Amino acid sequence: MEESTANTGNKPVSKIDALKQKLRSYKEEQSAKTKSKPTPEEIRARYFTPRKETEYFRIIPSYNNPDELVEKAFFHTVKINGQWRKIYCPERNDPDVDGKSPHCPLCAKSRSYLEQQDDSLKGIKREDYTEAQKIIDSDNKELYKKSKSWEAKKFYIVRGIDRNAQGDGVKFWRFKDNYKKEGVFDKLQPAMNFFIENFEEDFRDELNGVDFTISTVETNRPGTNFTYRTVSSIQTRPKQSPLHEEETIRKEWINDPTTWRDVYKPAEAPNVNANEFMSMIALSDDVSKVYTAPYFDDTDSKNKHWVFPNRPDLEEMANTRNRDLGANTSNKTVEKASDLQSAASGVVNESYQPSINSITKDQTGTYTDTDVVDLSQDDNSAQAPDNELETQNTQDVSSEQELSNDEAVDQDIEDEIDKQVDDLPF
Ligand SMILES: [Zn+2]
């Protein structure tokens, strides 16, 4: 303050400027602190999942990959404690090291089933199979199916601003590739194309870009009274608009260095790193019966605790640490931390900062004003299918799988797997 008085000869305007500058610096300090240790709300606020009847989303360029309109990412979908989780795939997402792709226990698991296939059928036409060969073929198909279920699935991710929650800042919207071309990306592309063709402008432009209108419909899950929301259409709004009226806010959003990797992180648990976590999952025999991964059991509010199937040593350690955490923090913090270590996920990182993976849909409902409520009413919601997730790309199927890679088999497998995959952002 004194400095500014000296420099400006006591002009009131400059005093105000100095005050503003001071306030900004406090804010920056605070946000710098927040960055190193995000609160649960801040982490949760990084997801965008269309839940309202109409949502408005403004796509902004990826921080480190601005040339791509959408980014691609791969996740394994596995069931842990009854809920489907998306597990970051290092083999498909991380760059090669010394010409070798990083090891992924789940990709290895997927390949192991293909290696078990009987290749005596190679070169024989299906219609010429003997009865014995038909049995081999059927076994091969089962192995292929298992392999597919363990395979990493392709997702798309865009970064942007949720117009219904602009205060949350930059968010990430992840949606699965759809084999039938009926997914979110298949609805988003024509809208992108329409705008570029008609306005000859980048829809992400900070001044002359455009918001997307996302319409969702309530869908009934066949055979149940459970409903969920799916994206029915995506259009650009009729008029171009600035990302925000104020340049400082535009810049703040565009220059936010958060990437999807900061948000959709590898799954971990106390004293269990990402690779170990995946190795534990891979011990399971079938993707629909994954019991071997650690999870946080919060079904009894008085006895929330970690469960490590077959690993009492780690379980003891995790829960001891959990209690210690409680002893050193306020009740409120404990409760929050516990919430975040919750069931679906059962995942926090070692330092006990809430991990993105550790947030369940119910908590999303608690902390945001979106109408996720309709997804949380029912325990079955965890298995809610989503149209956008119904199918997935089989182009990833390598030629190794030629023993049973006919289209019909692929389609059946896709349908079966994706019926069990929910649209939760974790
Ligand atoms: Zn993988």
Residues whose N, C-alpha, C, O or C-beta is under 5 A from the ligand:
A	BS01	ZN	C89 P90 E91 C104 L106 C107 A152
